[in-house]
Amino acid sequence: MPIHQLLPDDIAEVDIIISGGGTAGCIVAARLAQADPTLSILVVEGGSEADGPDTRNPALYRANLAPGCPNLKVYVGEAEKQLLDRQPYVGVGNVLGGGSSVNALIYTRASSTDYDSWQAEGWSGDEVLPFLKKFENYDDGDESNVHGSQGPVWVSTGKYKGAELADDFIQATAQTGCPEVKDVHDFHTAHGVSVAKRYVSPHDGGRQGTFHVYLDPLLQTDSYPNLHVVVRSQVKKALLDATQARATGIVYQTTSGEGDQDQPVTERIVRARRMVILTAGALGSPTILERSGIGHPQVLERAGISLLHKLPGVGNGFQDHHSVGYTYHSKIPMEDSFESIHNGHRDVTSLIDNDDPLLSWNGVDAFAKLRPTEEEVDSLGPAFRQKWDKDFRDVPTKPLVGLILFHGFYLNTHLFPVDTYFTIGSFTSYPYSRGHIHVTGPSLNDPVNFKAGYLSDEGDFDLTAQVWAYKKQRQIVRKMKSLRGEISHQHPSFAEGSNALCPTTWGAAEPVENTVDYTDQDDDAIQQFLRGQLGTTFHPLGTCRMGPADDELAVVDHKLSVHGISGLKIADLSIAPLNVGVNTMSTALLIGEKAADIFIRELAL
């Protein structure tokens, strides 16, 4: 079946409507169609098709994150005092496949206890493992029997990797007390480092986004005549039969044109005979609910929307891993640098024409999960110790932070001259800070009230964790043979004479003494840097959290039904009650697979 730019007029009613063709939405649509090819299914996606070189070739992913790229929808938050009055932003995929079509393709796996902590029937670690294995085609053995080998999504190192820098980082990390392990994503390891994996085929080097591997193959055949996809069409709200407390369809708007000049040109209703499934993500699904009249009474009243069903938790509980990147000068030759693909050193057109193995590289070559020692915890203060003892000490499968090795620079590439670099990306695994997203009016054109809430937790646990992470990654980097120097504006501004100051470049000389005795003044400088730089990891979740009906802030039950509304489901990262300690892509895939299984059983397909 073709992908529609405009939905044919005769498609006015279907069995299933999927509102959002993102990471989980494509899985749900494909699995339902495979379960019953006669089932009429409509997928409504706000973005376009994922058919360009930037979405197909892993090495070109950064183009999707560039300002103004139509494949990314950016939510700008309110200015927050603890962030030095900055307005943080979060970007989400605005294309078929959602984040899986535009992200950095970093494969990570949460621990079993992360899912146990959700305390939802059917969602414990043991119960979700089969669905994690279901999507995987893991290309590196499976000593712990926790990975899949027959799934549609390849997990591999692709056709190219920066082995020299990765080995250097892994050895340096091991020297600081974080051991090298074969598989840091074995469902329980929380302190270890290993070579990074990617959502990349080891054969053709292509991205393994869910549109490409789940949905598009079905659309290319004649076996699913009732599977329809319409793009550039944004769901405004779900339609409810208030007397029966049931979802009956959707209202959506179709846009035309390119980029930021898109304007709604038509508004249309499509009815659903059996089910409406929201898969618009942690920033999209709650706003659809609120425009539908479902949410907190005060939020809807302020927005001028009539309350049809009270659910105070809608839009609350926003979470995102807090992220900072620290960039260093590298001794790696330009020819072996990921930046050579982007800084003009190589001709990208020639790479594409020759199907160069470099195109399968995402520049991420190693990944580490870290926990502090008990002595280090003591040094971080009583407030940190209190939360550590409560939530971490007796759960050895929970890392405090994750470190990602980038074979180039992290973001803000315009700040750097042509040279070779590497970046250590640090993110807080389980931040306590929370935010929210709410509508301010009934129209798609009305701005949203978005607060990211980074570093807003009481007691500053999140800030302290990142201070520790800065010192730890710096300790690791100083042991790396590839290190050529620090870039001053990518690090805190330590006072003149501070022991924490380092030369900008070291050349061929050995780095300065690895041990740094940071003073209180140095810690203040690190905190100030973090408040001015820390931002999104593009991992939003938690705004329509799963929980029992007696939980006032729960939005869906364990079968993903919106509390009190029949025929209305949510299947995306917004349902996560608590965070997972790693990149959220694998959890989004898990939610797609498990949601499809729930719906197939419920529909008796």
N, C-alpha and C positions, 0 to 999 in steps of 0.2 A: 504494500500500500504506500502511496506517496505521503510525504509530509505536507500538510496543508498550510498555506499562508493565510487563506480564508476558508473557514469550514463550510462545506456545501450546505445549502439551505435544508436539504432533506435529512440532515443529522440534527434533529431537534430533541431526541430522547435516546438514551443509551442505558445499558445496565449499570455500568460503573463509570464514574468520573474521577479522574486523578488530577488534582489541582496542583500542578508543579511537576515538570519533567526533570527533576534533579537526580542526585545520586541514588536515593532510595526509590523515588518515583519510577524510574526506568526499570528497576528490578521488579517492583510490584506489578507494573503493567505487563512486563514480559512473562513473569511466572503465572499470572492469572490467564493470559492468553494461551500459554502452553497447556494449562490445566483444562481449558475448554475453549477451543478455537471459535466456537459459535457465540461466545459471550461478546457482547458489544461493549467496547472500552474506548473511552476518549481521554487522551492526555492533553492537558492545556498547559503550555509552557510560555512564560513571559519573554524569554530570549529567543535566539535563533538556533539554527542547526549547528552542530559541532563538526563542521566539515572543512575547516581551514588548516593550514600547516601548523599554526600555533597550538591547535588542540590535538593534532595527530602526533606531532614530534615532541617528545619529552624535553629536548634541549631548548625548545623555544617557548617554554611555559611562561617565562617572565613577561612576555608581550601581553599575556592575558591579565596581568596584574598592573599594567601600566595605566597611568591616569587617562581617563577618557575612553578606555577600551570597552566596547559594548558588551563583551563577554563577562564583565564584572559589574555587579550592582553595588554601589558604595553607600553605606549608611554612616552619616556623620553624627557623632554624639554631641551632647551638650558639653560646654566647657566645665571642667572640674578642678576645684581648688587644689586637691592633692596631686594633680598632674600639672601644676604650675599654670592653671587656667587654659590648658590645651583642650582642643576638641578632638578626641580620638575618633578613629573611623574603623569600620569593619567592612570588608568586601566579601561578597558571596557570588557564586557562579550564576550567571544570567544567560544560560545556554543549555541546550539539551545535555543531560548528564550532570548538570550543576557543577559542584566543586570537583567532581571526578574528571571533568573535562578541562579544567583550568588550573588545578593545583600543582604543587611541586612534586607530586607522585611519590611522596615519602611513605614507605610501608612501615608501620609500627603496630604493635599489638598490646592492648591493655592486659592487666592481670585478671585472673579469675575473680579475685576478691572485689575488683571494681564493680562487677555486675552483681555480686552478692550484696554489695552495699545498697543497691537499688531497692532491695526488699520487696520485689514484685513477683508474684506467682508466675512461674514459667521463665523467669529472666535471671536465674542464678548463673554463676559461671559454668557449672556442669551442664545446665540446660541450654545455654546459648552456644556452647562450644561446637555442637554439630552444625550450626548455621554459619559460624566462622569458617569451619572446614568446608562447608558447602560451596562457598564462593571461590575458594582458593585453588589455584594450581601452583603449588609451592615448589620451586625449582632448586632445592638444595637439601634433600634428605629430610628426615623427620624423626630424630632419635627419641623425642618425647611423645610421639604420636599425638600431636596437637595441631598439625597442619593438614590441609586438604591437598589432594593430588589430581582431582578430576573436575574441579570447578572451572567456571568460565573466565576467571580473572587470574592472569599470570602474575606471580610474585617472583622477581628475579633481580639480578644485578644488571640486567640489560645486556647490551653488546659492547659496552665500554665502561670503564671506571678509572678514577684517578687513584691507582693502587699505592703509589709512593706516598702521597700525602695521607691517605687513609691509614696505612701501616704506621706512619710516623705518629699520628694522633693516637692510635690505639695503644702503641707502646708507651707513649708519654702518659696516657690516662692510667694504664696499668701501674706505672711507676708511682703514681700518687695514691694508690690503694684501691682503685676501681678495676677489677680484673677483666681481662679479655675472656669472653664467652663465645661459644659458637653461635648461639641463638639467644639474643637478649629479649626476644619476643616469644618465649616459650610458655607464656601464660602464668609465670610466677616470678621470674627474675626481676629484681628491682634495683640491683647495684651491679652494673657490668657494662662493657662496651663491646661492640662488634661491628663488622662491615655492614653498611646500610643496604637494605633491600628496597626495591621500587615496584610500583605497579606498571611494569614494562614487560612486554613479551621478549623472551630471550632469542626468538627466531627472527621476527621482523623489526624488533626494536620499537614497536608502536605503543602508545599510551593505552592503558587498559581501563578507560572510562566506562561507566555503566551503559551509556547510550551506545557506544561502539560495540560492546561485547554482549549485551543483553537484548536491547531493543532493536537496533538497526538490522541485525541479521533476520529478524522476523519480518520487518517492513520490506526487506528485499525479496521476499517470496510472495506467492499467491495463496499461501496456506492460512492467512489470518485476515480475511476480508473485513472483519468487524473491528479490527484494531485501528484506531484513528489517532493521529497526532496533529495538533495545530500549534504553530509557533507564533511568536510576537503577539501573544494574547495573554493578558494578565487577569487573573481571577480577582474580582472585586469582593464578592461575598458568596456565602452559601445561602440557599433558599431554605427556609424552615416552614413546616406546617406546625404552627404554634399549638393548635388543638391536639395534635397527635405527638408533639415533641419529636418530630422526625425531619431529617434533611431530605429535600426533594429535588435538589438540583443546584445550579450555580448561575451567577451573573458574571460575565467576563467582558473585557474590552479588548478589541483588536487594534493594534497600532500599525502605522506604516512609516516609511522613511528610515533613516539611519541615525545611530548615535543618540546624543542628548536631545535631538530635535524631534524625537518621537512624540506624537500627539494621538490620543484616542480618537478613532474615527467611527467606530461602531460599538454599541453595547448590545449584548446578546444573552439570552437565557437558553440553557440546555438542561433538560430534566434527567434525573437519574432514577431508574426503576428500583435499583437494589442498594446502591451504596455511593456515598461521596467520600473520597479519601484526600485529605490535605497532606501534601508532601512539598510544601513551599519553604521548609527550613525554619530554623529558630527565629529568624527575623521576618519571615513571610506568613507562616501559619497562624501565629497569634493575632496578627493584624487582620487577616481574613476573618477569623472568629469575631473580632471586635466589630468589624464592619457588618457582620451578620447579626449583631445584637447579642452576642455571647461574651460575657466578661464581667468586670467589676462595675457595679452600678454607677459609681462616681466617675470612673473613666469614661463610660458611655455617655453619661449626662453631660460632662464637659465637652464631649465631641459632638453632641447633638444627635446621638443615635438612640433609638428606642430600645430599651432593654427587653429582650425576648427570653433570655435564660441567664441566670446569675451563676457565674463561675469566677470568683475573685482572683484565682491564680493566673488567669490568662495574661501573658505578657510579662509576668514577674519572674524572678529567679534567673535572669540572663547571666551566663557564665562564658568565659573564654580564657584559654591559657594565656598568661601574661608573657610577653616575649620581648627580648632585647638581642641585638646583634653586635658583636665586637669584632672589628675587622683589623687584620694584621697584614703587613708586607710579607710576601712569600718568596722563597728562593726557587720555587718550581718554575721551569722555563715557560715562556709564553706559549710555546707549541703544545705544552701539556696542560694548559690552563683552561678552565671552563669559560673564562672571560674572553678567550680568543674567538669564541663563537659570536660574541656580542659587541666587541669593541672595534670591529673592522679588520682584525688580523686575518680572519677567514671570510670567504665568500659564502654566505648562507645559501644562495641559490645553487651554487655548485654542490654544496653538501646535500641538498635535497635531491638534485638531479642524479647524484651518484649514490644515493641511499647510504650515506656515510654512517658508520657505526657511532660516531660522535653524537648523532641526533638522538640516540637512545639514552644519553647521559643527562641527568638532572643536576649534576654538580654536587650532589649530597652523597658522601662516600663513607661516613661512619656515624654511628649513633650511640649515645651513652645514657643510661639511667643512673642517677646517683642518690645516695642517702648519706647524711653526715654521720660521723662517729658520735658516740655519747659525749665525748669531751668537746667536740665541736658544738653540739647542741647546748651544752652548758655555757659555752662562750657567747651564745646568741641571746641570752637574757631570759628572765623568768617568764615573761609573757609567751615567748616562743616555746620554752620548755613545757608550759602548761598545755598548749595545743598539741605539741609533739607527743607528749605522754598520752593524751586522750585519743588521738586519731592515727598516729604513725608508729609509735614505739613497738606496740605489740602486733603490728601488721607488717611483717617484713617484706611483703610483696608490693608495698607502696613506695615508689621513689619520691623524693622531694622535688627534684628538677630533672629535666631532660636537656642534653646537649647535642646539637646537630652540627656536623662539620660540613660547611659549604666550601666548595673549591672555587671561591671567588668572593664577591660581596653579596650581602644579604638583601638589602633594599637601598634606596637613595643612591642609585648608581651614578647619578649626575654629579655627585660630590667628588668623584675619584678620577684622576688622570689615568691614561692607559698604562697599565702595569700589571703585575701578578699579585694576587691577594688570596687570603683565605679568611673566612668568618666563622666564629663560633656563635651559633644561635642558642640562647638559653631561654627555656620556658618553665614556668611554675606548673608542676603537674596537677596539683589540686588546690587552686586558689580559693580562699574564703570569700573574696570580694564578689558582690552581686550587683547587677544592674536591672534594667527593664526596658521594654519597648511597648509603646501604646500609640494608637491612632489619635489624631486631634480633630478629625472630621470624617464624614461618611464617604468622601471621594478619594479615589486613588491619587488625586493631585494634592490632597492635603498632606502637609509634612507629618512625620512621625515624631513622637516624643521618645528619644532614644538616649539612655544613659548607660554607658559601658561599665562604669563603676570600678575601673581598675585601681588597685591599691587603696580601696575604701574600707577594708575590713578593720574591725576594732582590734587594737593591739598590734597592728602592722606586721602580722605574720608574713603576708605576701611580700612586703617590702624587705623584711629581714631575710627571707628565703633567697631573694634575688641578690642581696648583698653578699650572702654566702656563695651563691653561684658565680658571681663575678670573680671573687677571689679564687674559687676552685678552678674555673676555666683558665684563669690567668696563670695559675700554678702549673696547670697541664701544658699550656702553650709554651711556657718558658723552658720546658724540657724537649720541645720539638726541634729537630734539626732543620726543618723547613722554615723556621721563623727568621725573618729579616728585619723586623722592627714593628713598632706599634704606630697606629694612625691616631694622632692626638685627639681629633674631634670625635673619634669613635670610642673614647674612653673618658672617665671622669677627669676633671681639672684639679689635680692635686696641687697643693701649695708648694711654692718654691722651697727647696730643701727637704721636702718629704722623702722618706725612704721608699714610698710607693711610686715616685717618678721613675720613668724609664726613658732611655734614648729613643728617638724616633726611628733610627735605623741602627742595626748592628753590623751590617755587612757580613764579612766572613768570620768575624770574632764570635766567641762564645757569648751567649746572653749573660746579663748580670745575674748576681746571686739569686737563686730561685726563691728563697725564703724572704717574705716581706712581712715586717711587723707593722701592721696597719694601726694607726692611732685613731682616736675618736674623731679628730679632724678629718682624717682620710675617709672614715666611714660616712661622715657628713657629706663629703664630696661625692662618694659613690651614691648615696641616697638622692642627692640633688640631681645627679646624672640620670638615675633611673626615673625619677619623677618627670624629667624632661624628655625622655626617650622611649620609655616602655609603652608597648602597644599590643596590637592584635597578633594572634597566631592564625587568624582566619578559622577559628574553631568554635563558633557560637553554638550554644545548646541551652536546654533547660527551661525554655519559656512556656512550655505546655506540659508540665511534668506529669509523669505517670505516678499514680498512687491510688489508694482506696477511696471509696466515696465519702468516708467520714473525715478525710483529710481536706480541710477547707480550701487549700491552695492547689490540690491535685486537679488536673484538667482531663486526663484520660485514665481509663482503668488498664489492667494488665493485658486486655485484649485490644487495646488501642481505641476503644470507643470513647467518645466525648461523654463525660458524665451527664446523664439526664437527657441526651439526644440520641435517638436511634438512627442508624443508617449513616452516621457521621464518624469518620475515623481520622486519626493522625498517624503518619508513618514517616518520621524524620527525626533529626537530632533534638528537636524541641522537646521530645518526650523524656529525655534523660533526666532522672531526678537528681543525680550527682555526677560529677565529672569523672572522666577516665584519664589515666595518667599519661597518655600519649596522644599523638595526632589522631584526630577523630574519624578519619576516613574508614578505617576498618569497622568502627562502630556503626557508621552510617550504612555500610554494606550489610552488616549483621542485622540492623533494624529492617532494611529492605527485605532480606531473605526471611526473617522470622515473621514480619508483618504479612508477607505473601502467604506463608504457611497458615497463619491465623485466619486470614480472609478466605483462603481456599477451603479450609475446614468449615468455617461459618457458612459459606455459600454452598457447601455440599457439592463442590465441583468434582 
